[in-house]
């Protein structure tokens, strides 16, 4: 009985290694796409602060590295697998939130999370991930106007750039004029 449990744990550990590797590939793709777009027109104003996107990518890389280290040391990894899926749901929700909420072209990324959940945790994982993602794009759409009301667009970018700069130890970005303004 203990051998079967150990065998299942090791199979899950192997699947989690692949899961983390695929996460790195996907995040690297986003980093490359961001670099191509940004380097193509560095002075262009974007709907989303590039600093926020870079911070999200760096955070994802860092948490993936920490996860890989923990994966080698943990004995019981079922909860760890569910935490990884929860992180991916939050990460996907963040991407969708900053790219337009329910109108985001990245809504299909939730499908990847559900597929990953099915591969990692079988039916219970897929059902949990699908339930965890239900309605999130609509919630993100409703949250965007509240964020805009709380802080005007250009002030929000300046505040977020400064906050990200503080976190990563970079100097604050110079003030940028709002889109279409002075």
Order of alpha helices (4+ residues) and beta strands (2+ residues): alpha-alpha-alpha-alpha-alpha-alpha
